[in-house]
């Protein structure tokens, strides 16, 4: 199995076995990214790191016992990067 497939499998197991787990590679997103509205309801949003840059974001619907994958990519998400300071 390729490294990417193994990483995707590890992410799937982490998300589905314990979606609210907080660890080095899995945690709730911070600030305004920490919640997302799906179906008119505000849900907590977390991420699991699949590779050095790859992430899967998911929303946790405790009421319906559903995980919604809200974003998945092989590069570090730009939304989580701090704004760069301009130097003169």
HELIX and SHEET records of a PDB file:
HELIX    1   1 UNK A    3  UNK A   17  1                                  15    
HELIX    2   2 UNK A   31  UNK A   34  5                                   4    
HELIX    3   3 UNK A   78  UNK A   80  5                                   3    
SHEET    1   A 3 UNK A  26  UNK A  28  0                                        
SHEET    2   A 3 UNK A  41  UNK A  49 -1                                        
SHEET    3   A 3 UNK A  35  UNK A  38 -1                                        
SHEET    1   B 4 UNK A  26  UNK A  28  0                                        
SHEET    2   B 4 UNK A  41  UNK A  49 -1                                        
SHEET    3   B 4 UNK A  55  UNK A  61 -1                                        
SHEET    4   B 4 UNK A  66  UNK A  73 -1                                        
END                                                                             
